[in-house]
Amino acid sequence: MVSRENKVIGGFAVVALALTYGGFWLTDFPSELLLGVLIFAGVIAPMIVNNRLDSRESA
């Protein structure tokens, strides 16, 4: 059975890859900005969401 944390991380990973890949092909944004989008959407945002959901469950 897949845990809630893994579902959140997997969903954000798919979104992060889609945003980055689409950004490379559809926009003229610099690669540094798109790397920041990839890191934020793939690493930082899922941590924030999981921490918020964990704190909500414990309260």
Sequence and secondary structure as in RCSB ss.txt:
>XXXX:A:sequence
MVSRENKVIGGFAVVALALTYGGFWLTDFPSELLLGVLIFAGVIAPMIVNNRLDSRESA
>XXXX:A:secstr
   HHHHHHHHHHHHHHHHHHHHHHH    HHHHHHHHHIIIIIHHHHHHHHHHHHHH 
